[in-house]
Amino acid sequence: MDHATLQAKRINYGQSLIWLEVEGRELTPPRTIATNEVDNATRRHCQKEIFDEFYAQYHLGLDIIASLSIPNLDALAAELKLKV
């Protein structure tokens, strides 16, 4: 998944839509997931500084898309059950 990014958008105060994307093209269908699951999984797979940046963007408000690109994105995608 070279150059892929995790896209996460909070759709209400408890649920988010997540998907993988490359250059604006969806690699996976969007999946609805609990917002705290996204927070917990990204915290486990990211360095603190990267997580803090993602978290700040992700929690700016509803319908804002936060992007995350990390070397171990495959492991994070597997934990979030995103299938290519």
Secondary structure, DSSP 4 states (H G I P E B T S, - for coil): -TT-EEEEEE-SSSEEEEEEEETTEESS--EEEEHHHHHHHHHHHS-HHHHHHHHHHHTS-TTPEEEE--TTHHHHHHHTT---
